[in-house]
């Protein structure tokens, strides 16, 4: 696990313009064979929570999940980790609006048959629909965010929105909240209610 975390850190430095020697060394030492290209930290939190819930040790299985800091970085990460770089198998999870970035970035990196799993809107929307609005509100209460949620609901812009849209917007209103709830909502799901894109992503590796 320590090697995989170090590998992830080195890949981030490499993608930011640093050298790739340390990432190459750690790739060999850790035995990583597959990289999961995720848009952000909330996606990473959900993937790690689901893997843990399934009793899977992704690192031991040669899988490294990476948050790229946005879909526009996929071409850079694919070039470093895919056929032009480390030669890892690449698997992706993205929002429907970012599917084009993934398709172009992976194709440019020479990935002939990319495995990319697409969320209907985004992963938060998938999780809210899977758990149900009442289930999400219960998680909000359990986390001590009820007062913040009630204050949010009193904003005029929220009055006409359906509850699902209100919850989705609420999760993005405070730094770190999407990451925290990405993990919490995934942990709250029974296996049969896990959103298809998330379930299929892990089934593919």
Protein Blocks (a to p, Z undefined) as FASTA:
>chain_A
ZZmmmmmmmmmmmmnopafklmmmmmmmnopabdcddfblmlmmmmmmmmmmnopafkln
opacddehiaklmmmmmmmmmmmlnopacdddddfklmmmmmmmmmmnopabacddddfk
bmmlmmmmmnopklmmmmmmmnopmmmmmmmmmpmklmmpcfklmmmmmmmmpghklmmm
mmmmmmmpcfklgcfklmmmmmmZZ
